[in-house]
Amino acid sequence: MALTPAPPVHDGPLFPEVDMGAEPSAPTVRATVVQASTVFYDTPATLDKAERLLAEAAGHGSQLVVFPEAFVGGYPRGSTFGVTIGNRTAKGKEDFRRYHASAIDVPGPEVDLLAAMAGKYKVHLVMGVIERDGYTLYCTVLFFDSQGGYLGKHRKVMPTALERIIWGFGDGSTIPVFSTQIGKIGAAICWENRMPLLRTAMYAKGIEIYCAPTADARPIWQSSMTHVALEGGCFVLSANQFCRRKDYPPPPEYVFSGTEEELIPDSVVCAGGSVIISPSGSVLAGPNYDGEALISADLDLGEIARAKFDFDVVGHYSRPEVLSLIVRDHPTKPVTFTSASEETEGGHK
């Protein structure tokens, strides 16, 4: 008769005690928003400044660096470009010519240079630029990965107020969210962030790190940024320029309409307010209103899941049978050419 072997002897308990507090570690991303001024009308100098700031941020361990709206090319604060209803001045037209000359082509040599910077410093880069497409300008954000690859762009869908006389309107083909090694990244520019349907489209694309380059330094902007973070269950990184009057050309070359007589060279014309906010609405860094600065925080990506458990705006908290959104994400063109080979007897294909 075979004997059943005795069970092995354990020095410790048969079922080891489990630490119920242990959890898989979520990745952490070191992120920086840049608060600094353009060198207005001098794009090469602005790019040099961008590299210095990028190098400094990378030296602090940043994996993602976000620059303000229109950093390359400049935000023409205070300028009217000589426009009144029914009239444009000769000086205003010349102002536009110089502004157009400061913009960059996408793709183009400046984009290649920015890509090289991202690769050199091993950072993901989000950069606000003025994009030149022929003789139309767009307020645009460019995205680069840490290997120096150009990922794509977002064109501002809705310029605000007088911006509409100098910038074209983006369309649904450039509202991307990019999957990267550090998370899903996208951007909305300035008051686009107040457009609920645009935000919803970005949430539906799974955005995790929501970049909000802006020109709005008002304290109330902080409320909008907190709301976006809570609504989207995402990190919000808002970067604004800090500018003094002396950062722009002196009068009469460049005039701040209606306020020029009140300004001295050190007068602050944009006070910054750059900030980083968590998916729970906690302020992680900033807002800064004191001067040019690099504002950094460590983003615990586990916060996203914890926030979405409470409220997932396009998931368990949506009601698609009641409310839905259609996004037309194809490019819109004013002129389409059809070759003779594409014609049919009944007309065009």
C-alpha positions as CSV (number, residue, x, y, z in Angstrom):
1,M,0.0,0.0,0.0
2,A,1.5,3.3,-1.1
3,L,2.1,5.9,1.6
4,T,1.0,9.5,0.9
5,P,4.0,11.7,1.4
6,A,3.9,14.2,4.2
7,P,3.3,17.8,3.2
8,P,6.4,20.0,3.1
9,V,7.3,21.9,6.2
10,H,7.1,25.7,5.9
11,D,9.2,27.9,8.1
12,G,6.6,30.7,7.7
13,P,2.8,30.8,7.3
14,L,1.3,28.7,4.5
15,F,-0.4,31.9,3.1
16,P,2.0,34.8,3.5
17,E,0.4,38.0,4.8
18,V,-0.5,40.4,2.0
19,D,0.2,44.2,2.3
20,M,-3.3,45.5,1.3
21,G,-1.8,49.0,1.0
22,A,0.5,48.0,-1.8
23,E,-0.5,48.9,-5.3
24,P,1.2,48.9,-8.7
25,S,3.2,52.1,-9.1
26,A,1.8,54.5,-11.7
27,P,4.3,56.4,-13.8
28,T,5.3,59.9,-12.9
29,V,6.1,62.6,-15.5
30,R,8.2,65.7,-14.7
31,A,6.6,68.6,-16.6
32,T,7.5,72.2,-17.0
33,V,5.5,75.2,-18.3
34,V,7.6,78.1,-19.6
35,Q,6.6,81.6,-18.7
36,A,8.7,83.9,-20.8
37,S,8.5,86.6,-23.5
38,T,9.0,86.4,-27.2
39,V,11.8,88.5,-28.8
40,F,9.3,90.3,-30.9
41,Y,10.0,90.6,-34.6
42,D,13.1,88.5,-34.2
43,T,12.4,84.8,-34.7
44,P,16.0,83.6,-34.7
45,A,16.6,85.3,-31.3
46,T,13.3,83.8,-30.0
47,L,14.4,80.3,-31.1
48,D,17.8,80.8,-29.3
49,K,15.9,81.8,-26.2
50,A,13.6,78.8,-26.5
51,E,16.7,76.5,-26.6
52,R,18.2,78.1,-23.5
53,L,14.9,77.6,-21.6
54,L,14.5,74.1,-22.9
55,A,18.1,73.2,-21.8
56,E,17.4,74.6,-18.3
57,A,14.2,72.7,-18.0
58,A,15.8,69.4,-19.2
59,G,18.6,70.1,-16.6
60,H,16.0,69.9,-13.9
61,G,14.8,66.5,-15.2
62,S,11.8,67.7,-17.2
63,Q,10.3,65.2,-19.7
64,L,7.7,67.5,-21.1
65,V,8.1,71.3,-21.7
66,V,5.1,73.5,-22.7
67,F,5.7,77.0,-24.2
68,P,3.1,79.8,-24.3
69,E,0.7,80.7,-27.1
70,A,2.5,82.4,-30.1
71,F,5.9,82.2,-28.5
72,V,7.6,81.9,-31.9
73,G,6.3,84.7,-34.0
74,G,4.9,86.7,-31.1
75,Y,1.5,87.6,-29.6
76,P,0.8,91.1,-31.0
77,R,-0.7,92.5,-27.8
78,G,-2.1,96.0,-28.0
79,S,-1.8,96.3,-31.7
80,T,-4.7,97.1,-33.9
81,F,-2.9,96.7,-37.2
82,G,-4.4,100.0,-38.2
83,V,-7.9,98.5,-38.6
84,T,-11.2,100.3,-38.3
85,I,-14.4,99.2,-40.0
86,G,-14.0,100.2,-43.6
87,N,-10.4,101.2,-43.4
88,R,-6.8,99.9,-43.0
89,T,-3.9,102.3,-42.5
90,A,-0.6,102.1,-44.4
91,K,1.3,101.6,-41.2
92,G,-1.0,98.8,-40.2
93,K,-0.4,97.0,-43.5
94,E,3.4,97.4,-42.9
95,D,2.9,96.0,-39.3
96,F,1.3,93.0,-40.8
97,R,4.1,92.5,-43.4
98,R,6.6,92.4,-40.6
99,Y,4.5,90.1,-38.5
100,H,4.0,87.8,-41.5
101,A,7.8,87.8,-42.0
102,S,8.3,86.7,-38.3
103,A,6.0,83.7,-38.7
104,I,7.2,80.2,-39.7
105,D,6.3,77.7,-42.3
106,V,5.1,74.2,-41.2
107,P,6.9,72.2,-42.3
108,G,10.0,74.4,-42.5
109,P,13.5,75.0,-41.2
110,E,12.3,76.4,-37.9
111,V,10.2,73.2,-37.3
112,D,13.3,71.1,-38.1
113,L,15.3,73.2,-35.6
114,L,12.7,72.7,-32.9
115,A,12.6,69.0,-33.5
116,A,16.4,68.9,-33.2
117,M,16.1,70.7,-29.8
118,A,13.6,68.2,-28.5
119,G,15.8,65.3,-29.5
120,K,19.0,67.0,-28.2
121,Y,17.5,67.5,-24.7
122,K,15.4,64.3,-24.7
123,V,12.1,66.1,-23.9
124,H,8.6,66.1,-25.4
125,L,8.0,69.7,-26.6
126,V,4.8,71.6,-27.1
127,M,5.4,74.9,-28.7
128,G,3.1,77.8,-29.6
129,V,4.0,79.4,-33.0
130,I,2.5,81.7,-35.6
131,E,2.2,79.5,-38.7
132,R,2.5,81.0,-42.1
133,D,0.6,79.2,-44.9
134,G,1.0,81.4,-48.0
135,Y,-0.2,84.8,-46.9
136,T,-2.6,83.5,-44.2
137,L,-1.4,83.2,-40.6
138,Y,-2.6,80.7,-38.0
139,C,-2.1,80.6,-34.3
140,T,-0.7,77.1,-34.0
141,V,0.7,74.6,-31.5
142,L,3.4,72.2,-32.6
143,F,4.1,68.8,-30.9
144,F,7.5,67.0,-30.8
145,D,8.6,63.7,-29.1
146,S,11.7,63.2,-27.1
147,Q,13.5,61.5,-30.0
148,G,13.2,64.6,-32.1
149,G,10.2,63.6,-34.1
150,Y,7.6,66.1,-35.3
151,L,4.2,64.7,-34.3
152,G,1.8,67.3,-35.7
153,K,0.0,70.5,-35.0
154,H,-3.2,72.1,-33.7
155,R,-4.4,75.3,-35.3
156,K,-6.6,77.6,-33.2
157,V,-10.1,76.9,-34.3
158,M,-11.6,80.2,-33.1
159,P,-9.4,83.3,-32.9
160,T,-10.7,85.8,-30.3
161,A,-11.9,89.3,-31.0
162,L,-9.4,91.3,-33.1
163,E,-7.2,88.2,-33.6
164,R,-9.6,87.3,-36.4
165,I,-8.3,90.0,-38.6
166,I,-4.7,88.6,-38.5
167,W,-5.2,84.8,-38.0
168,G,-7.1,82.3,-40.0
169,F,-9.5,79.7,-38.6
170,G,-8.4,76.2,-38.0
171,D,-10.6,73.2,-38.8
172,G,-11.4,69.8,-37.4
173,S,-8.4,68.1,-39.1
174,T,-6.0,69.7,-36.5
175,I,-7.4,68.8,-33.1
176,P,-5.2,65.8,-32.4
177,V,-4.4,63.9,-29.3
178,F,-1.0,62.1,-29.5
179,S,-0.1,58.9,-27.8
180,T,3.4,59.3,-26.4
181,Q,5.7,57.5,-24.0
182,I,4.6,59.8,-21.3
183,G,0.8,59.8,-21.9
184,K,-1.8,61.1,-24.4
185,I,-1.1,64.8,-25.1
186,G,-3.1,67.5,-26.9
187,A,-3.7,71.2,-26.7
188,A,-6.3,73.9,-26.9
189,I,-5.2,77.5,-27.2
190,C,-6.4,80.4,-24.9
191,W,-10.2,80.9,-25.2
192,E,-10.7,77.7,-27.2
193,N,-10.6,76.2,-23.7
194,R,-14.0,77.8,-23.0
195,M,-15.6,76.0,-25.9
196,P,-17.3,72.9,-24.3
197,L,-17.7,71.0,-27.6
198,L,-14.1,71.3,-28.5
199,R,-13.1,70.1,-25.0
200,T,-15.5,67.2,-25.3
201,A,-13.9,66.1,-28.6
202,M,-10.5,66.1,-26.9
203,Y,-11.8,64.1,-23.9
204,A,-13.2,61.6,-26.4
205,K,-9.8,61.1,-27.8
206,G,-8.5,60.2,-24.4
207,I,-6.4,63.2,-23.5
208,E,-4.4,62.8,-20.3
209,I,-2.0,65.8,-20.4
210,Y,-4.1,68.8,-21.6
211,C,-1.9,71.7,-22.7
212,A,-3.4,75.1,-22.6
213,P,-1.0,77.8,-23.9
214,T,-2.7,81.1,-23.5
215,A,-2.4,84.9,-23.5
216,D,-4.9,85.4,-20.7
217,A,-3.3,86.5,-17.5
218,R,-6.4,87.4,-15.6
219,P,-7.0,85.7,-12.2
220,I,-10.3,84.3,-13.5
221,W,-8.3,82.2,-16.0
222,Q,-7.4,80.0,-13.1
223,S,-11.0,79.0,-12.6
224,S,-11.3,77.9,-16.2
225,M,-8.1,75.8,-15.9
226,T,-9.4,74.1,-12.7
227,H,-12.7,73.4,-14.3
228,V,-11.1,71.7,-17.4
229,A,-8.9,69.5,-15.1
230,L,-11.9,68.4,-13.1
231,E,-14.2,68.0,-16.1
232,G,-11.7,66.1,-18.2
233,G,-10.1,64.1,-15.4
234,C,-6.7,65.2,-16.8
235,F,-3.7,67.2,-16.0
236,V,-3.8,70.8,-17.3
237,L,-0.7,72.7,-18.1
238,S,-1.3,76.3,-18.9
239,A,1.7,78.4,-20.2
240,N,1.5,82.2,-20.7
241,Q,4.1,84.8,-21.5
242,F,5.4,87.3,-19.0
243,C,6.0,90.5,-21.0
244,R,7.1,94.1,-20.2
245,R,6.7,97.0,-22.6
246,K,10.4,96.8,-23.4
247,D,10.0,93.3,-24.8
248,Y,8.2,94.9,-27.7
249,P,9.7,97.4,-30.2
250,P,9.5,101.0,-28.9
251,P,7.0,103.6,-30.2
252,P,6.2,104.7,-32.8
253,E,7.5,101.4,-34.4
254,Y,5.1,99.4,-32.2
255,V,2.2,101.1,-30.3
256,F,0.0,99.7,-27.6
257,S,-3.3,101.2,-28.7
258,G,-5.1,103.2,-26.1
259,T,-2.5,102.7,-23.3
260,E,0.8,103.6,-24.8
261,E,1.0,107.0,-22.9
262,E,0.5,105.1,-19.6
263,L,3.4,102.7,-20.2
264,I,7.1,102.9,-19.3
265,P,9.7,100.3,-20.5
266,D,9.3,98.2,-17.3
267,S,5.5,98.2,-17.3
268,V,4.0,94.7,-17.3
269,V,1.8,94.2,-20.3
270,C,1.2,90.4,-19.7
271,A,1.5,89.1,-16.1
272,G,1.7,85.4,-16.8
273,G,-0.3,83.2,-14.4
274,S,1.1,80.0,-15.7
275,V,-0.1,77.0,-13.7
276,I,-0.2,73.2,-13.5
277,I,-3.3,71.5,-12.1
278,S,-4.1,67.9,-11.3
279,P,-7.1,65.9,-12.4
280,S,-8.6,66.4,-8.9
281,G,-8.4,70.2,-9.3
282,S,-5.3,70.6,-7.0
283,V,-2.8,73.2,-8.0
284,L,0.5,71.5,-8.4
285,A,2.6,74.5,-9.4
286,G,1.9,78.2,-9.9
287,P,0.2,80.4,-10.7
288,N,3.2,82.7,-11.1
289,Y,2.7,86.5,-11.6
290,D,6.2,87.6,-10.6
291,G,8.2,87.4,-13.8
292,E,9.8,85.0,-16.3
293,A,10.0,81.5,-14.8
294,L,10.0,77.8,-15.3
295,I,7.1,76.2,-13.4
296,S,7.5,72.5,-12.8
297,A,5.6,69.6,-11.2
298,D,5.7,65.9,-11.0
299,L,2.5,64.4,-12.6
300,D,1.4,61.1,-11.0
301,L,-0.5,59.6,-13.8
302,G,-2.4,57.3,-11.4
303,E,-4.3,60.5,-10.5
304,I,-6.2,60.2,-13.8
305,A,-7.8,56.8,-12.9
306,R,-8.7,58.0,-9.4
307,A,-10.4,61.1,-10.9
308,K,-12.2,59.1,-13.6
309,F,-13.6,56.8,-11.0
310,D,-15.5,59.8,-9.7
311,F,-16.4,61.3,-13.1
312,D,-15.7,60.2,-16.6
313,V,-17.3,62.8,-18.8
314,V,-17.2,60.7,-22.0
315,G,-17.5,57.3,-20.2
316,H,-19.8,56.3,-17.3
317,Y,-21.0,59.8,-16.8
318,S,-22.1,60.4,-20.4
319,R,-25.6,59.8,-21.7
320,P,-25.1,59.2,-25.4
321,E,-28.7,58.2,-26.0
322,V,-29.6,61.8,-24.9
323,L,-26.6,63.9,-25.7
324,S,-24.1,63.4,-28.6
325,L,-21.5,65.3,-30.5
326,I,-20.5,65.1,-34.2
327,V,-17.0,66.2,-35.0
328,R,-16.0,66.9,-38.7
329,D,-12.3,66.1,-38.7
330,H,-11.6,66.4,-42.4
331,P,-9.7,69.4,-43.8
332,T,-11.7,72.1,-45.4
333,K,-10.3,73.7,-48.6
334,P,-11.6,76.7,-50.6
335,V,-10.5,75.2,-53.9
336,T,-10.4,71.6,-55.1
337,F,-9.0,70.6,-58.4
338,T,-10.2,67.6,-60.4
339,S,-8.0,66.3,-63.2
340,A,-9.5,65.3,-66.6
341,S,-8.7,61.6,-65.9
342,E,-11.1,61.8,-62.9
343,E,-14.0,63.1,-64.9
344,T,-16.9,61.0,-66.0
345,E,-19.6,61.5,-68.6
346,G,-22.1,62.4,-65.9
347,G,-19.8,65.0,-64.3
348,H,-17.1,64.9,-61.7
349,K,-16.5,61.9,-59.4
